[in-house]
């Protein structure tokens, strides 16, 4: 069963969940994600949740390439996880 955006922690308002999925999201088993959370998967991103994944309120995830959560993962409230820092680098040829 997959449950997302419900109020797990009474300290937080019940604001649901925001999901932007332009890539692939795979669920291997039970997954629960609390209210106020957001998940963003880019067009080339691959996000995988193993068996028995749980994240509390205000869980934020940005997947640009690949993020894999194995089995039996629990994440507390107000956590941010990213596989990219969203900053590009510019390589400049030239002297010293």
URLIN-V135440 format. One record per residue. N is the residue number from 1. RES is the residue in three letters. SS is DSSP state (hx for helix, st for strand, lp for the rest). PHI is phi in whole degrees, -180 to 180 (NA if undefined). D_FIRST is the distance of its C-alpha to the first C-alpha in Angstrom with 2 decimals. Layout:
N;RES;SS;PHI;D_FIRST + N;RES;SS;PHI;D_FIRST
This chain:
1;UNK;lp;NA;0.00 + 2;UNK;st;-115;3.82 + 3;UNK;st;-125;6.51 + 4;UNK;st;-134;10.02 + 5;UNK;st;82;13.52 + 6;UNK;st;-104;13.63 + 7;UNK;lp;-80;16.48 + 8;UNK;lp;-94;15.98 + 9;UNK;lp;-120;19.69 + 10;UNK;lp;-64;22.34 + 11;UNK;lp;-71;24.82 + 12;UNK;lp;-113;23.24 + 13;UNK;lp;-69;23.31 + 14;UNK;lp;-85;20.27 + 15;UNK;lp;-112;20.67 + 16;UNK;lp;77;17.27 + 17;UNK;st;-145;16.56 + 18;UNK;st;-115;18.65 + 19;UNK;st;-128;17.49 + 20;UNK;st;-120;20.24 + 21;UNK;st;-122;19.24 + 22;UNK;lp;-109;22.31 + 23;UNK;lp;-121;21.21 + 24;UNK;st;-125;18.32 + 25;UNK;st;-124;14.83 + 26;UNK;st;-124;12.91 + 27;UNK;st;-115;9.50 + 28;UNK;lp;-94;10.03 + 29;UNK;lp;-176;6.94 + 30;UNK;lp;-61;4.93 + 31;UNK;st;-142;6.57 + 32;UNK;st;-128;8.25 + 33;UNK;st;-133;11.51 + 34;UNK;st;-78;14.14 + 35;UNK;lp;-65;16.67 + 36;UNK;lp;77;19.63 + 37;UNK;st;-94;17.96 + 38;UNK;st;-144;18.87 + 39;UNK;st;-133;18.01 + 40;UNK;st;-129;20.72 + 41;UNK;st;-123;20.87 + 42;UNK;lp;-73;24.35 + 43;UNK;lp;-62;25.48 + 44;UNK;lp;-110;25.95 + 45;UNK;lp;-88;22.97 + 46;UNK;st;-134;20.22 + 47;UNK;st;-115;17.24 + 48;UNK;st;-131;15.01 + 49;UNK;st;-109;12.23 + 50;UNK;lp;-77;12.36 + 51;UNK;lp;-71;10.34 + 52;UNK;lp;60;9.62 + 53;UNK;st;-99;10.72 + 54;UNK;st;-142;11.72 + 55;UNK;st;-133;14.34 + 56;UNK;lp;-82;16.24 + 57;UNK;lp;-63;18.24 + 58;UNK;lp;61;20.38 + 59;UNK;st;-87;18.71 + 60;UNK;st;-126;20.49 + 61;UNK;st;-137;20.17 + 62;UNK;st;-120;22.65 + 63;UNK;st;-115;22.26 + 64;UNK;lp;-97;25.51 + 65;UNK;lp;-113;25.60 + 66;UNK;st;-154;22.83 + 67;UNK;st;-130;20.47 + 68;UNK;st;-126;18.58 + 69;UNK;st;-104;16.50 + 70;UNK;lp;-77;16.57 + 71;UNK;lp;-72;14.63 + 72;UNK;lp;61;14.57 + 73;UNK;st;-105;15.43 + 74;UNK;st;-124;15.95 + 75;UNK;st;-126;17.84 + 76;UNK;lp;-74;19.92 + 77;UNK;lp;-78;20.80 + 78;UNK;lp;58;23.15 + 79;UNK;st;-113;22.57 + 80;UNK;st;-120;23.59 + 81;UNK;st;-129;22.97 + 82;UNK;st;-142;24.84 + 83;UNK;lp;-104;26.03 + 84;UNK;lp;-157;29.06 + 85;UNK;lp;-92;31.50 + 86;UNK;lp;64;31.99 + 87;UNK;lp;-115;35.73 + 88;UNK;lp;-94;37.69 + 89;UNK;lp;-111;40.75 + 90;UNK;lp;-114;43.97 + 91;UNK;lp;-90;46.18 + 92;UNK;lp;-119;49.88 + 93;UNK;lp;-83;52.61 + 94;UNK;lp;153;55.88 + 95;UNK;lp;-79;58.14 + 96;UNK;lp;-28;57.59
